[in-house]
């Protein structure tokens, strides 16, 4: 593996770790750092696709208790990073 490829994978891993930390801690600023300002969360609600702009989603994260604050154990981990 090349040095450039190693650096790319390290950068990807760092962003994913920031995302996972932000979700667990309920830290919207960490989550914001992992997403472009124009990104959006796409999910299925009641079987229908729903698109939520990033800043609206971050406001919801700020308004809810974090898994960390409620004492939930953390089990997330990065299993695979595949580049094509």
PDB file of N, CA, C and O in Angstrom:
ATOM      1  N   UNK A   1       0.862  -1.180   0.000  1.00  0.00           N
ATOM      2  CA  UNK A   1       0.000   0.000   0.000  1.00  0.00           C
ATOM      3  C   UNK A   1       0.897   1.227   0.000  1.00  0.00           C
ATOM      4  O   UNK A   1       1.894   1.274   0.721  1.00  0.00           O
ATOM      5  N   UNK A   2       0.547   2.208  -0.798  1.00  0.00           N
ATOM      6  CA  UNK A   2       1.357   3.407  -0.916  1.00  0.00           C
ATOM      7  C   UNK A   2       1.148   4.324   0.286  1.00  0.00           C
ATOM      8  O   UNK A   2       0.154   4.219   1.005  1.00  0.00           O
ATOM      9  N   UNK A   3       2.106   5.222   0.485  1.00  0.00           N
ATOM     10  CA  UNK A   3       2.010   6.198   1.564  1.00  0.00           C
ATOM     11  C   UNK A   3       0.782   7.081   1.364  1.00  0.00           C
ATOM     12  O   UNK A   3       0.082   7.410   2.321  1.00  0.00           O
ATOM     13  N   UNK A   4       0.525   7.466   0.097  1.00  0.00           N
ATOM     14  CA  UNK A   4      -0.646   8.298  -0.209  1.00  0.00           C
ATOM     15  C   UNK A   4      -1.937   7.570   0.147  1.00  0.00           C
ATOM     16  O   UNK A   4      -2.848   8.161   0.727  1.00  0.00           O
ATOM     17  N   UNK A   5      -2.013   6.300  -0.197  1.00  0.00           N
ATOM     18  CA  UNK A   5      -3.211   5.505   0.107  1.00  0.00           C
ATOM     19  C   UNK A   5      -3.388   5.357   1.615  1.00  0.00           C
ATOM     20  O   UNK A   5      -4.509   5.441   2.118  1.00  0.00           O
ATOM     21  N   UNK A   6      -2.291   5.137   2.341  1.00  0.00           N
ATOM     22  CA  UNK A   6      -2.359   5.054   3.801  1.00  0.00           C
ATOM     23  C   UNK A   6      -2.892   6.354   4.389  1.00  0.00           C
ATOM     24  O   UNK A   6      -3.712   6.328   5.307  1.00  0.00           O
ATOM     25  N   UNK A   7      -2.438   7.480   3.873  1.00  0.00           N
ATOM     26  CA  UNK A   7      -2.888   8.784   4.361  1.00  0.00           C
ATOM     27  C   UNK A   7      -4.368   8.988   4.062  1.00  0.00           C
ATOM     28  O   UNK A   7      -5.105   9.506   4.901  1.00  0.00           O
ATOM     29  N   UNK A   8      -4.809   8.581   2.866  1.00  0.00           N
ATOM     30  CA  UNK A   8      -6.221   8.693   2.514  1.00  0.00           C
ATOM     31  C   UNK A   8      -7.081   7.877   3.469  1.00  0.00           C
ATOM     32  O   UNK A   8      -8.097   8.368   3.962  1.00  0.00           O
ATOM     33  N   UNK A   9      -6.689   6.651   3.732  1.00  0.00           N
ATOM     34  CA  UNK A   9      -7.455   5.794   4.640  1.00  0.00           C
ATOM     35  C   UNK A   9      -7.469   6.360   6.055  1.00  0.00           C
ATOM     36  O   UNK A   9      -8.486   6.275   6.744  1.00  0.00           O
ATOM     37  N   UNK A  10      -6.365   6.930   6.488  1.00  0.00           N
ATOM     38  CA  UNK A  10      -6.313   7.539   7.818  1.00  0.00           C
ATOM     39  C   UNK A  10      -7.270   8.724   7.909  1.00  0.00           C
ATOM     40  O   UNK A  10      -7.927   8.920   8.931  1.00  0.00           O
ATOM     41  N   UNK A  11      -7.346   9.513   6.838  1.00  0.00           N
ATOM     42  CA  UNK A  11      -8.276  10.655   6.819  1.00  0.00           C
ATOM     43  C   UNK A  11      -9.724  10.181   6.864  1.00  0.00           C
ATOM     44  O   UNK A  11     -10.542  10.745   7.591  1.00  0.00           O
ATOM     45  N   UNK A  12     -10.040   9.156   6.095  1.00  0.00           N
ATOM     46  CA  UNK A  12     -11.403   8.601   6.096  1.00  0.00           C
ATOM     47  C   UNK A  12     -11.739   8.063   7.482  1.00  0.00           C
ATOM     48  O   UNK A  12     -12.821   8.326   8.008  1.00  0.00           O
ATOM     49  N   UNK A  13     -10.827   7.320   8.066  1.00  0.00           N
ATOM     50  CA  UNK A  13     -11.049   6.756   9.402  1.00  0.00           C
ATOM     51  C   UNK A  13     -11.263   7.867  10.429  1.00  0.00           C
ATOM     52  O   UNK A  13     -12.108   7.726  11.313  1.00  0.00           O
ATOM     53  N   UNK A  14     -10.527   8.951  10.332  1.00  0.00           N
ATOM     54  CA  UNK A  14     -10.663  10.059  11.278  1.00  0.00           C
ATOM     55  C   UNK A  14     -12.045  10.712  11.173  1.00  0.00           C
ATOM     56  O   UNK A  14     -12.646  11.056  12.190  1.00  0.00           O
ATOM     57  N   UNK A  15     -12.549  10.880   9.950  1.00  0.00           N
ATOM     58  CA  UNK A  15     -13.875  11.482   9.771  1.00  0.00           C
ATOM     59  C   UNK A  15     -14.957  10.550  10.326  1.00  0.00           C
ATOM     60  O   UNK A  15     -15.884  11.005  10.997  1.00  0.00           O
ATOM     61  N   UNK A  16     -14.839   9.260  10.051  1.00  0.00           N
ATOM     62  CA  UNK A  16     -15.832   8.309  10.563  1.00  0.00           C
ATOM     63  C   UNK A  16     -15.783   8.270  12.088  1.00  0.00           C
ATOM     64  O   UNK A  16     -16.829   8.200  12.735  1.00  0.00           O
ATOM     65  N   UNK A  17     -14.598   8.315  12.666  1.00  0.00           N
ATOM     66  CA  UNK A  17     -14.471   8.324  14.131  1.00  0.00           C
ATOM     67  C   UNK A  17     -15.103   9.590  14.712  1.00  0.00           C
ATOM     68  O   UNK A  17     -15.780   9.527  15.739  1.00  0.00           O
ATOM     69  N   UNK A  18     -14.889  10.731  14.068  1.00  0.00           N
ATOM     70  CA  UNK A  18     -15.516  11.977  14.512  1.00  0.00           C
ATOM     71  C   UNK A  18     -17.034  11.836  14.495  1.00  0.00           C
ATOM     72  O   UNK A  18     -17.711  12.262  15.431  1.00  0.00           O
ATOM     73  N   UNK A  19     -17.566  11.240  13.435  1.00  0.00           N
ATOM     74  CA  UNK A  19     -19.013  11.007  13.315  1.00  0.00           C
ATOM     75  C   UNK A  19     -19.517  10.102  14.448  1.00  0.00           C
ATOM     76  O   UNK A  19     -20.501  10.428  15.114  1.00  0.00           O
ATOM     77  N   UNK A  20     -18.847   8.977  14.661  1.00  0.00           N
ATOM     78  CA  UNK A  20     -19.279   8.049  15.708  1.00  0.00           C
ATOM     79  C   UNK A  20     -19.176   8.675  17.097  1.00  0.00           C
ATOM     80  O   UNK A  20     -20.069   8.498  17.925  1.00  0.00           O
ATOM     81  N   UNK A  21     -18.093   9.404  17.354  1.00  0.00           N
ATOM     82  CA  UNK A  21     -17.946  10.104  18.635  1.00  0.00           C
ATOM     83  C   UNK A  21     -19.055  11.134  18.815  1.00  0.00           C
ATOM     84  O   UNK A  21     -19.646  11.237  19.890  1.00  0.00           O
ATOM     85  N   UNK A  22     -19.333  11.891  17.765  1.00  0.00           N
ATOM     86  CA  UNK A  22     -20.369  12.914  17.826  1.00  0.00           C
ATOM     87  C   UNK A  22     -21.733  12.331  18.118  1.00  0.00           C
ATOM     88  O   UNK A  22     -22.486  12.885  18.920  1.00  0.00           O
ATOM     89  N   UNK A  23     -22.065  11.215  17.476  1.00  0.00           N
ATOM     90  CA  UNK A  23     -23.353  10.572  17.742  1.00  0.00           C
ATOM     91  C   UNK A  23     -23.450  10.100  19.184  1.00  0.00           C
ATOM     92  O   UNK A  23     -24.449  10.352  19.858  1.00  0.00           O
ATOM     93  N   UNK A  24     -22.415   9.419  19.656  1.00  0.00           N
ATOM     94  CA  UNK A  24     -22.448   8.875  21.016  1.00  0.00           C
ATOM     95  C   UNK A  24     -22.501   9.989  22.061  1.00  0.00           C
ATOM     96  O   UNK A  24     -23.244   9.900  23.038  1.00  0.00           O
ATOM     97  N   UNK A  25     -21.722  11.014  21.849  1.00  0.00           N
ATOM     98  CA  UNK A  25     -21.634  12.108  22.825  1.00  0.00           C
ATOM     99  C   UNK A  25     -22.756  13.139  22.657  1.00  0.00           C
ATOM    100  O   UNK A  25     -22.944  13.995  23.521  1.00  0.00           O
ATOM    101  N   UNK A  26     -23.495  13.060  21.556  1.00  0.00           N
ATOM    102  CA  UNK A  26     -24.509  14.068  21.274  1.00  0.00           C
ATOM    103  C   UNK A  26     -23.883  15.415  20.965  1.00  0.00           C
ATOM    104  O   UNK A  26     -24.470  16.461  21.241  1.00  0.00           O
ATOM    105  N   UNK A  27     -22.690  15.382  20.391  1.00  0.00           N
ATOM    106  CA  UNK A  27     -21.929  16.594  20.097  1.00  0.00           C
ATOM    107  C   UNK A  27     -22.171  17.015  18.645  1.00  0.00           C
ATOM    108  O   UNK A  27     -21.528  16.520  17.719  1.00  0.00           O
ATOM    109  N   UNK A  28     -23.106  17.933  18.477  1.00  0.00           N
ATOM    110  CA  UNK A  28     -23.481  18.370  17.129  1.00  0.00           C
ATOM    111  C   UNK A  28     -22.328  19.062  16.407  1.00  0.00           C
ATOM    112  O   UNK A  28     -22.262  19.017  15.178  1.00  0.00           O
ATOM    113  N   UNK A  29     -21.430  19.693  17.133  1.00  0.00           N
ATOM    114  CA  UNK A  29     -20.284  20.336  16.485  1.00  0.00           C
ATOM    115  C   UNK A  29     -19.353  19.299  15.864  1.00  0.00           C
ATOM    116  O   UNK A  29     -18.823  19.524  14.776  1.00  0.00           O
ATOM    117  N   UNK A  30     -19.146  18.174  16.534  1.00  0.00           N
ATOM    118  CA  UNK A  30     -18.343  17.094  15.948  1.00  0.00           C
ATOM    119  C   UNK A  30     -19.034  16.547  14.711  1.00  0.00           C
ATOM    120  O   UNK A  30     -18.394  16.319  13.685  1.00  0.00           O
ATOM    121  N   UNK A  31     -20.343  16.337  14.808  1.00  0.00           N
ATOM    122  CA  UNK A  31     -21.085  15.843  13.651  1.00  0.00           C
ATOM    123  C   UNK A  31     -20.997  16.821  12.486  1.00  0.00           C
ATOM    124  O   UNK A  31     -20.817  16.409  11.340  1.00  0.00           O
ATOM    125  N   UNK A  32     -21.123  18.103  12.770  1.00  0.00           N
ATOM    126  CA  UNK A  32     -21.045  19.111  11.718  1.00  0.00           C
ATOM    127  C   UNK A  32     -19.703  19.050  11.004  1.00  0.00           C
ATOM    128  O   UNK A  32     -19.630  19.270   9.795  1.00  0.00           O
ATOM    129  N   UNK A  33     -18.651  18.755  11.741  1.00  0.00           N
ATOM    130  CA  UNK A  33     -17.318  18.681  11.146  1.00  0.00           C
ATOM    131  C   UNK A  33     -17.175  17.497  10.188  1.00  0.00           C
ATOM    132  O   UNK A  33     -16.295  17.490   9.327  1.00  0.00           O
ATOM    133  N   UNK A  34     -18.039  16.505  10.340  1.00  0.00           N
ATOM    134  CA  UNK A  34     -17.957  15.309   9.505  1.00  0.00           C
ATOM    135  C   UNK A  34     -18.802  15.400   8.238  1.00  0.00           C
ATOM    136  O   UNK A  34     -18.706  14.536   7.367  1.00  0.00           O
ATOM    137  N   UNK A  35     -19.630  16.444   8.130  1.00  0.00           N
ATOM    138  CA  UNK A  35     -20.536  16.574   6.998  1.00  0.00           C
ATOM    139  C   UNK A  35     -20.393  17.929   6.322  1.00  0.00           C
ATOM    140  O   UNK A  35     -20.196  18.946   6.988  1.00  0.00           O
ATOM    141  N   UNK A  36     -20.490  17.939   5.015  1.00  0.00           N
ATOM    142  CA  UNK A  36     -20.494  19.188   4.260  1.00  0.00           C
ATOM    143  C   UNK A  36     -21.723  19.994   4.657  1.00  0.00           C
ATOM    144  O   UNK A  36     -22.761  19.422   4.989  1.00  0.00           O
ATOM    145  N   UNK A  37     -21.614  21.306   4.624  1.00  0.00           N
ATOM    146  CA  UNK A  37     -22.707  22.189   5.043  1.00  0.00           C
ATOM    147  C   UNK A  37     -23.988  21.979   4.239  1.00  0.00           C
ATOM    148  O   UNK A  37     -25.078  22.249   4.743  1.00  0.00           O
ATOM    149  N   UNK A  38     -23.878  21.507   3.010  1.00  0.00           N
ATOM    150  CA  UNK A  38     -25.076  21.305   2.190  1.00  0.00           C
ATOM    151  C   UNK A  38     -25.581  19.863   2.209  1.00  0.00           C
ATOM    152  O   UNK A  38     -26.499  19.523   1.462  1.00  0.00           O
ATOM    153  N   UNK A  39     -24.998  19.021   3.047  1.00  0.00           N
ATOM    154  CA  UNK A  39     -25.428  17.624   3.082  1.00  0.00           C
ATOM    155  C   UNK A  39     -26.774  17.484   3.777  1.00  0.00           C
ATOM    156  O   UNK A  39     -27.263  18.417   4.414  1.00  0.00           O
ATOM    157  N   UNK A  40     -27.363  16.303   3.643  1.00  0.00           N
ATOM    158  CA  UNK A  40     -28.662  16.026   4.245  1.00  0.00           C
ATOM    159  C   UNK A  40     -28.718  14.559   4.667  1.00  0.00           C
ATOM    160  O   UNK A  40     -28.036  13.705   4.101  1.00  0.00           O
ATOM    161  N   UNK A  41     -29.536  14.294   5.660  1.00  0.00           N
ATOM    162  CA  UNK A  41     -29.755  12.936   6.147  1.00  0.00           C
ATOM    163  C   UNK A  41     -30.970  12.378   5.411  1.00  0.00           C
ATOM    164  O   UNK A  41     -32.042  12.984   5.425  1.00  0.00           O
ATOM    165  N   UNK A  42     -30.804  11.240   4.777  1.00  0.00           N
ATOM    166  CA  UNK A  42     -31.910  10.581   4.098  1.00  0.00           C
ATOM    167  C   UNK A  42     -32.247   9.320   4.870  1.00  0.00           C
ATOM    168  O   UNK A  42     -31.378   8.490   5.139  1.00  0.00           O
ATOM    169  N   UNK A  43     -33.509   9.184   5.223  1.00  0.00           N
ATOM    170  CA  UNK A  43     -33.948   8.029   5.996  1.00  0.00           C
ATOM    171  C   UNK A  43     -35.372   7.665   5.616  1.00  0.00           C
ATOM    172  O   UNK A  43     -36.071   8.448   4.972  1.00  0.00           O
ATOM    173  N   UNK A  44     -35.797   6.482   6.014  1.00  0.00           N
ATOM    174  CA  UNK A  44     -37.176   6.062   5.790  1.00  0.00           C
ATOM    175  C   UNK A  44     -37.942   6.262   7.092  1.00  0.00           C
ATOM    176  O   UNK A  44     -37.577   5.709   8.130  1.00  0.00           O
ATOM    177  N   UNK A  45     -39.003   7.054   7.029  1.00  0.00           N
ATOM    178  CA  UNK A  45     -39.895   7.256   8.164  1.00  0.00           C
ATOM    179  C   UNK A  45     -41.276   6.789   7.752  1.00  0.00           C
ATOM    180  O   UNK A  45     -41.848   7.281   6.778  1.00  0.00           O
ATOM    181  N   UNK A  46     -41.800   5.846   8.493  1.00  0.00           N
ATOM    182  CA  UNK A  46     -43.091   5.250   8.143  1.00  0.00           C
ATOM    183  C   UNK A  46     -43.100   4.735   6.710  1.00  0.00           C
ATOM    184  O   UNK A  46     -44.106   4.836   6.007  1.00  0.00           O
ATOM    185  N   UNK A  47     -41.977   4.187   6.291  1.00  0.00           N
ATOM    186  CA  UNK A  47     -41.870   3.607   4.964  1.00  0.00           C
ATOM    187  C   UNK A  47     -41.696   4.597   3.831  1.00  0.00           C
ATOM    188  O   UNK A  47     -41.675   4.210   2.663  1.00  0.00           O
ATOM    189  N   UNK A  48     -41.569   5.888   4.169  1.00  0.00           N
ATOM    190  CA  UNK A  48     -41.417   6.906   3.134  1.00  0.00           C
ATOM    191  C   UNK A  48     -40.048   7.568   3.256  1.00  0.00           C
ATOM    192  O   UNK A  48     -39.602   7.875   4.361  1.00  0.00           O
ATOM    193  N   UNK A  49     -39.374   7.790   2.113  1.00  0.00           N
ATOM    194  CA  UNK A  49     -38.085   8.474   2.184  1.00  0.00           C
ATOM    195  C   UNK A  49     -38.270   9.912   2.685  1.00  0.00           C
ATOM    196  O   UNK A  49     -39.160  10.636   2.239  1.00  0.00           O
ATOM    197  N   UNK A  50     -37.409  10.297   3.620  1.00  0.00           N
ATOM    198  CA  UNK A  50     -37.451  11.633   4.196  1.00  0.00           C
ATOM    199  C   UNK A  50     -36.049  12.219   4.151  1.00  0.00           C
ATOM    200  O   UNK A  50     -35.081  11.566   4.542  1.00  0.00           O
ATOM    201  N   UNK A  51     -35.946  13.448   3.672  1.00  0.00           N
ATOM    202  CA  UNK A  51     -34.653  14.118   3.586  1.00  0.00           C
ATOM    203  C   UNK A  51     -34.654  15.269   4.583  1.00  0.00           C
ATOM    204  O   UNK A  51     -35.532  16.131   4.554  1.00  0.00           O
ATOM    205  N   UNK A  52     -33.649  15.271   5.473  1.00  0.00           N
ATOM    206  CA  UNK A  52     -33.514  16.304   6.492  1.00  0.00           C
ATOM    207  C   UNK A  52     -32.201  17.040   6.263  1.00  0.00           C
ATOM    208  O   UNK A  52     -31.144  16.411   6.299  1.00  0.00           O
ATOM    209  N   UNK A  53     -32.230  18.347   6.029  1.00  0.00           N
ATOM    210  CA  UNK A  53     -30.985  19.101   5.869  1.00  0.00           C
ATOM    211  C   UNK A  53     -30.086  18.954   7.098  1.00  0.00           C
ATOM    212  O   UNK A  53     -30.574  18.809   8.218  1.00  0.00           O
ATOM    213  N   UNK A  54     -28.792  18.992   6.881  1.00  0.00           N
ATOM    214  CA  UNK A  54     -27.811  18.793   7.947  1.00  0.00           C
ATOM    215  C   UNK A  54     -28.093  19.654   9.169  1.00  0.00           C
ATOM    216  O   UNK A  54     -28.109  19.137  10.286  1.00  0.00           O
ATOM    217  N   UNK A  55     -28.316  20.949   8.993  1.00  0.00           N
ATOM    218  CA  UNK A  55     -28.481  21.831  10.148  1.00  0.00           C
ATOM    219  C   UNK A  55     -29.748  21.530  10.939  1.00  0.00           C
ATOM    220  O   UNK A  55     -29.774  21.697  12.158  1.00  0.00           O
ATOM    221  N   UNK A  56     -30.788  21.090  10.257  1.00  0.00           N
ATOM    222  CA  UNK A  56     -32.018  20.681  10.943  1.00  0.00           C
ATOM    223  C   UNK A  56     -31.763  19.414  11.767  1.00  0.00           C
ATOM    224  O   UNK A  56     -32.237  19.293  12.897  1.00  0.00           O
ATOM    225  N   UNK A  57     -31.013  18.477  11.191  1.00  0.00           N
ATOM    226  CA  UNK A  57     -30.660  17.248  11.898  1.00  0.00           C
ATOM    227  C   UNK A  57     -29.779  17.560  13.110  1.00  0.00           C
ATOM    228  O   UNK A  57     -29.973  16.987  14.182  1.00  0.00           O
ATOM    229  N   UNK A  58     -28.816  18.463  12.942  1.00  0.00           N
ATOM    230  CA  UNK A  58     -27.941  18.831  14.054  1.00  0.00           C
ATOM    231  C   UNK A  58     -28.741  19.475  15.189  1.00  0.00           C
ATOM    232  O   UNK A  58     -28.436  19.253  16.360  1.00  0.00           O
ATOM    233  N   UNK A  59     -29.754  20.265  14.857  1.00  0.00           N
ATOM    234  CA  UNK A  59     -30.612  20.857  15.894  1.00  0.00           C
ATOM    235  C   UNK A  59     -31.339  19.769  16.666  1.00  0.00           C
ATOM    236  O   UNK A  59     -31.494  19.874  17.882  1.00  0.00           O
ATOM    237  N   UNK A  60     -31.786  18.727  15.979  1.00  0.00           N
ATOM    238  CA  UNK A  60     -32.455  17.608  16.658  1.00  0.00           C
ATOM    239  C   UNK A  60     -31.478  16.868  17.568  1.00  0.00           C
ATOM    240  O   UNK A  60     -31.850  16.445  18.662  1.00  0.00           O
ATOM    241  N   UNK A  61     -30.238  16.710  17.126  1.00  0.00           N
ATOM    242  CA  UNK A  61     -29.215  16.057  17.960  1.00  0.00           C
ATOM    243  C   UNK A  61     -28.984  16.875  19.225  1.00  0.00           C
ATOM    244  O   UNK A  61     -28.871  16.314  20.315  1.00  0.00           O
ATOM    245  N   UNK A  62     -28.912  18.193  19.087  1.00  0.00           N
ATOM    246  CA  UNK A  62     -28.700  19.061  20.255  1.00  0.00           C
ATOM    247  C   UNK A  62     -29.862  18.976  21.251  1.00  0.00           C
ATOM    248  O   UNK A  62     -29.667  19.161  22.452  1.00  0.00           O
ATOM    249  N   UNK A  63     -31.059  18.700  20.754  1.00  0.00           N
ATOM    250  CA  UNK A  63     -32.269  18.718  21.588  1.00  0.00           C
ATOM    251  C   UNK A  63     -32.547  17.386  22.286  1.00  0.00           C
ATOM    252  O   UNK A  63     -33.432  17.317  23.139  1.00  0.00           O
ATOM    253  N   UNK A  64     -31.822  16.347  21.945  1.00  0.00           N
ATOM    254  CA  UNK A  64     -32.103  15.039  22.558  1.00  0.00           C
ATOM    255  C   UNK A  64     -30.967  14.617  23.486  1.00  0.00           C
ATOM    256  O   UNK A  64     -29.832  15.063  23.323  1.00  0.00           O
ATOM    257  N   UNK A  65     -31.271  13.763  24.453  1.00  0.00           N
ATOM    258  CA  UNK A  65     -30.208  13.253  25.318  1.00  0.00           C
ATOM    259  C   UNK A  65     -29.260  12.366  24.503  1.00  0.00           C
ATOM    260  O   UNK A  65     -29.696  11.613  23.632  1.00  0.00           O
ATOM    261  N   UNK A  66     -27.997  12.464  24.790  1.00  0.00           N
ATOM    262  CA  UNK A  66     -27.023  11.634  24.075  1.00  0.00           C
ATOM    263  C   UNK A  66     -27.000  10.230  24.673  1.00  0.00           C
ATOM    264  O   UNK A  66     -27.347  10.050  25.841  1.00  0.00           O
ATOM    265  N   UNK A  67     -26.599   9.248  23.894  1.00  0.00           N
ATOM    266  CA  UNK A  67     -26.436   7.905  24.452  1.00  0.00           C
ATOM    267  C   UNK A  67     -25.459   7.901  25.639  1.00  0.00           C
ATOM    268  O   UNK A  67     -25.665   7.184  26.618  1.00  0.00           O
ATOM    269  N   UNK A  68     -24.399   8.707  25.542  1.00  0.00           N
ATOM    270  CA  UNK A  68     -23.417   8.774  26.630  1.00  0.00           C
ATOM    271  C   UNK A  68     -24.062   9.300  27.911  1.00  0.00           C
ATOM    272  O   UNK A  68     -23.830   8.757  28.991  1.00  0.00           O
ATOM    273  N   UNK A  69     -24.877  10.362  27.795  1.00  0.00           N
ATOM    274  CA  UNK A  69     -25.479  10.965  28.987  1.00  0.00           C
ATOM    275  C   UNK A  69     -26.516  10.062  29.645  1.00  0.00           C
ATOM    276  O   UNK A  69     -26.821  10.221  30.827  1.00  0.00           O
ATOM    277  N   UNK A  70     -27.061   9.112  28.878  1.00  0.00           N
ATOM    278  CA  UNK A  70     -28.048   8.196  29.448  1.00  0.00           C
ATOM    279  C   UNK A  70     -27.416   6.889  29.922  1.00  0.00           C
ATOM    280  O   UNK A  70     -28.110   5.983  30.385  1.00  0.00           O
ATOM    281  N   UNK A  71     -26.094   6.805  29.801  1.00  0.00           N
ATOM    282  CA  UNK A  71     -25.379   5.634  30.307  1.00  0.00           C
ATOM    283  C   UNK A  71     -25.380   4.432  29.383  1.00  0.00           C
ATOM    284  O   UNK A  71     -25.018   3.334  29.807  1.00  0.00           O
ATOM    285  N   UNK A  72     -25.778   4.610  28.131  1.00  0.00           N
ATOM    286  CA  UNK A  72     -25.751   3.487  27.190  1.00  0.00           C
ATOM    287  C   UNK A  72     -24.314   3.118  26.852  1.00  0.00           C
ATOM    288  O   UNK A  72     -23.461   3.983  26.657  1.00  0.00           O
ATOM    289  N   UNK A  73     -24.069   1.827  26.787  1.00  0.00           N
ATOM    290  CA  UNK A  73     -22.736   1.352  26.427  1.00  0.00           C
ATOM    291  C   UNK A  73     -22.477   1.633  24.951  1.00  0.00           C
ATOM    292  O   UNK A  73     -23.397   1.664  24.134  1.00  0.00           O
ATOM    293  N   UNK A  74     -21.235   1.830  24.640  1.00  0.00           N
ATOM    294  CA  UNK A  74     -20.842   2.106  23.258  1.00  0.00           C
ATOM    295  C   UNK A  74     -20.284   0.838  22.627  1.00  0.00           C
ATOM    296  O   UNK A  74     -19.399   0.188  23.183  1.00  0.00           O
ATOM    297  N   UNK A  75     -20.819   0.496  21.448  1.00  0.00           N
ATOM    298  CA  UNK A  75     -20.386  -0.720  20.763  1.00  0.00           C
ATOM    299  C   UNK A  75     -19.975  -0.466  19.319  1.00  0.00           C
ATOM    300  O   UNK A  75     -19.717  -1.415  18.578  1.00  0.00           O
ATOM    301  N   UNK A  76     -19.910   0.800  18.905  1.00  0.00           N
ATOM    302  CA  UNK A  76     -19.584   1.082  17.507  1.00  0.00           C
ATOM    303  C   UNK A  76     -18.103   0.854  17.232  1.00  0.00           C
ATOM    304  O   UNK A  76     -17.255   0.938  18.120  1.00  0.00           O
ATOM    305  N   UNK A  77     -17.833   0.564  15.967  1.00  0.00           N
ATOM    306  CA  UNK A  77     -16.450   0.427  15.512  1.00  0.00           C
ATOM    307  C   UNK A  77     -16.431   0.421  14.006  1.00  0.00           C
ATOM    308  O   UNK A  77     -17.419   0.083  13.355  1.00  0.00           O
ATOM    309  N   UNK A  78     -15.318   0.790  13.473  1.00  0.00           N
ATOM    310  CA  UNK A  78     -15.147   0.759  12.018  1.00  0.00           C
ATOM    311  C   UNK A  78     -14.705  -0.651  11.651  1.00  0.00           C
ATOM    312  O   UNK A  78     -13.669  -1.124  12.119  1.00  0.00           O
ATOM    313  N   UNK A  79     -15.478  -1.311  10.827  1.00  0.00           N
ATOM    314  CA  UNK A  79     -15.134  -2.673  10.433  1.00  0.00           C
ATOM    315  C   UNK A  79     -14.380  -2.718   9.120  1.00  0.00           C
ATOM    316  O   UNK A  79     -13.441  -3.499   8.965  1.00  0.00           O
ATOM    317  N   UNK A  80     -14.783  -1.889   8.178  1.00  0.00           N
ATOM    318  CA  UNK A  80     -14.181  -1.929   6.850  1.00  0.00           C
ATOM    319  C   UNK A  80     -14.226  -0.545   6.220  1.00  0.00           C
ATOM    320  O   UNK A  80     -15.197   0.196   6.372  1.00  0.00           O
ATOM    321  N   UNK A  81     -13.175  -0.222   5.526  1.00  0.00           N
ATOM    322  CA  UNK A  81     -13.164   0.958   4.662  1.00  0.00           C
ATOM    323  C   UNK A  81     -12.745   0.444   3.288  1.00  0.00           C
ATOM    324  O   UNK A  81     -11.640  -0.067   3.108  1.00  0.00           O
ATOM    325  N   UNK A  82     -13.642   0.588   2.335  1.00  0.00           N
ATOM    326  CA  UNK A  82     -13.361   0.122   0.983  1.00  0.00           C
ATOM    327  C   UNK A  82     -13.310   1.301   0.039  1.00  0.00           C
ATOM    328  O   UNK A  82     -14.224   2.126   0.014  1.00  0.00           O
ATOM    329  N   UNK A  83     -12.258   1.384  -0.729  1.00  0.00           N
ATOM    330  CA  UNK A  83     -12.138   2.430  -1.758  1.00  0.00           C
ATOM    331  C   UNK A  83     -12.171   1.758  -3.108  1.00  0.00           C
ATOM    332  O   UNK A  83     -11.541   0.725  -3.331  1.00  0.00           O
ATOM    333  N   UNK A  84     -12.922   2.368  -4.002  1.00  0.00           N
ATOM    334  CA  UNK A  84     -13.011   1.826  -5.356  1.00  0.00           C
ATOM    335  C   UNK A  84     -12.535   2.827  -6.356  1.00  0.00           C
ATOM    336  O   UNK A  84     -12.535   2.550  -7.555  1.00  0.00           O
TER     337      UNK A  84
END
